Amino acid sequence: MSAEATNPVSAAEAAVTDTGVRRRGRARLELRRIGRAALLGATAGPAPRDRLPDAISHVAEAHRAHHPEADLSVLRRAYVLAESSHRGQFRKSGEPYITHPLAVTLILAELGAETVTLTASLLHDTVEDTEVTLDQVRREFGDEVAYLVDGVTKVEKIDYGAAAEPETFRKMLVATGDDVRVMSIKLADRLHNMRTLGVMRPEKQARIAKVTRDVLIPLAERLGVQALKTELEDLVFAILHPEEYETTRALIAEATGSGSPDALAAVAEHVGTVLREADIAAEVLVRPRHFVSVHRVRLKRGELRGCDFGRLLVLVAEDADCYAVLGELHTCFTPLISEFKDFIAAPKFNLYQSLHTAIAAPDGAVVEVLIRTHRMHKVAEAGVVALGSPHGTAPDQAEPAEGPDPAEDGERTDPTRPGWLARLLDWQESAPDPDTFWSSLRADLAEDHEITVFRADAGTLGLPAGSTCVDAAYAQHGEAAHACLGARVNGRLAPLSTVLADGDTVQLLLAQDSHSGPSPQWLDHARTPAARIAITAWLQAHPEAAAQPAAAPRAPLSVAADRSSGAELHADLDGAPPAPVRPAGCCTPVPPDTITGFRVRGGSVTAHRTGCPAVDVMHRLGRAVVPVRWGDAAHCRVTLVAESFGRPGLLADLTEAIATAGAEVVSATVEPPNEQRVRHTYTLQLTDAAELPNLMRAMRDVPGVYDVGRTHRL
Ligand code: MN
């Protein structure tokens, strides 16, 4: 890989520094400058005893900028141990090995990490690659540093073989569950390794890039570490899509080359003037998009205009100023309202906050604008890295982000203990084999955002976008969700396959007995690893259920017994011969329903329930009403419709309930399932019409059945 390719953003940055408008947050540029300086400085030879070694002085400088009171002596001790123990080891590039932990530590220092993280970062490869033991780290630097170093130390290949990589990630994620700083170090470690990947064989580059894409980048996104995420994305892009990368690089070079008119800078000036005139103190910056972002916007818009190569970033002091800026922009420019998003009122799950909008430039080009406070900017760039110790013990702990009240909803507002991580740690326990864990992990992380649904009883559930009621059931009830029969979404009965939207209220209906289990079809509706793993395990333990066909037949199933007579009906016909009276098929009246009779062709009489819609129709047709009444015999025929969620054995259970209630099935129709809901229609012969309410109750009690009613129309 060329030197340029190892650092793809540098071309864009270098090309635009002479425009007079600040292009990017100061932190990003510092991060890169100091990162390179550290690599050079590390070879500068032994340090004087009375001050920090030169190689670590850049780390110290960066650390002091965020934490003026920090105790630097511990960093010096860590550096001395790391340097002496790695001495004689070299990177594949030929540089002394110590350049690697130094560069990783600088990345973290620039993002505002606290001292414990930096100490552990300097030592992060010692236990894995040198004679230093974990006990020694613990004795010299304390439990927290030892915990972090252990968290990022690989499991032994000799013990795990091919499973070493998945098991290393599993170990790291479990350690991250108790201290998110483990993942901060891992992300910075991977960033530096990706920056220097060019020395590896192409196959190895591609393999590492894919794991970075599937696992590390989603983790950086979820932990809100935008600065690391964007650079990792570009590095992966260059390796896995070299042609698109080259096209994008050429487009950026052309658009930002000297002599090109700078469309965004002109809009930035204009916006700055508007805000000054409105008396709003704000910094207006042009932020170049990273390569992958330019590539995405090119795919979205088809072609690129000058304003597509970056966005405007407006930084203000107070939350309220964000809305003031928005108001001015929407007044003085033409806003594209569809692009407006308020991530301040509704922060993303990773704590990202900003207002997003877009305005039309005078030439019609679209300019995307991000509006945020300085604090929001820091959180957006550094995410959890800047949040300090999750234990709250670090003396120089960074000021925690002031989000919404954490008590309100722990899921969203404690970024050091995110809900998605807790769920991931839950399901990984049920995935003992490394292959299942590894594929489930990548599938889980591939979901790019979360939704929050409200539980009908209390509380909320955080789920990946695209989750269904099946996922909600397992997220809320664990293995008890095997007995799930159905769900109400926003108060309405909904099939388990229903895809939930952010803000939906979901109530899960569980069978009281333990007979029912998940159907194989649930796997089609389960998107979360927790649900998939639990359903698969149950089906493996119950092969007879897995082998069953769908819960209900695919084609309508009808059975009909002989048509014996219904309840006794009489028509009172003055000066006319008696006529046979039949219960109308549309509403199947039974005693003691109020009934209305009509004479129909052929001379017979049909009796409808008085409320049946057919009665109105007959009146409009001018059909004569015939007085009808029930006879003495109590037996009757009735048609009932049972609405239910499909499951194996449902038909058997329903007919059993009907027989137990003393009714006889005259005919039955089972419609093919529609999104797991099935409709059974039974025409039943009862010996006593008074038993009808009991019969309907017995049918409703069958697990899976949520409604039983009389038909109005067959
Ligand atoms: Mn490392």
Boltz pocket constraint, residues with backbone or C-beta under 6 A from the ligand:
constraints:
  - pocket:
      binder: B
      contacts: [[A, 100], [A, 124], [A, 125], [A, 189]]
      max_distance: 6.0
